[in-house]
Amino acid sequence: MAKPKAIKGFPAAVERIKTLLGAKKMAALVGKSERRVYFWMEEGSDYIPSVRDCLTLDAAFIQAGGKHPPIFDAYEEMLAAIADERPCPDDLRPALADAARECGEAIAAACALGPDATEEQHRTAHREISEGITSLAELSRQVLASLKEATA
């Protein structure tokens, strides 16, 4: 399944969640006012959701039938842009990007497990976590190989 069009920043991601859940439900989920939720949707606002709020909202989005966690997608896009600006060995970039994506998907799937989680949700979370571990193991292997090359 193809990912939806890239989301630019947190305001658009929060707006996408609001479209599915509504501002009132979002506010109740994170213990904030509806006004705060609307502040999160304003470009240039000094208000941004906490990491805990982001996880809660992305998980609720997925539980409500959303396919990809919008805030995670926005974070992944912003992180990739920063990573492109920082010095990083070109040969590690694909493994870094893969590990970030796979681990993020694992966290999102695990966050979606609530008391009413289905067997399929548990299997999906397990698969995503396994894929995250595999991608981290590959990144670790490549980092170790580059260390050996650097010290040889």
Secondary structure as GFF3:
##gff-version 3
##sequence-region A 1 152
A	DSSP	alpha_helix	9	21	.	.	.	ID=ss1
A	DSSP	alpha_helix	23	30	.	.	.	ID=ss2
A	DSSP	alpha_helix	34	40	.	.	.	ID=ss3
A	DSSP	alpha_helix	51	63	.	.	.	ID=ss4
A	DSSP	alpha_helix	70	85	.	.	.	ID=ss5
A	DSSP	alpha_helix	93	111	.	.	.	ID=ss6
A	DSSP	alpha_helix	119	151	.	.	.	ID=ss7
###
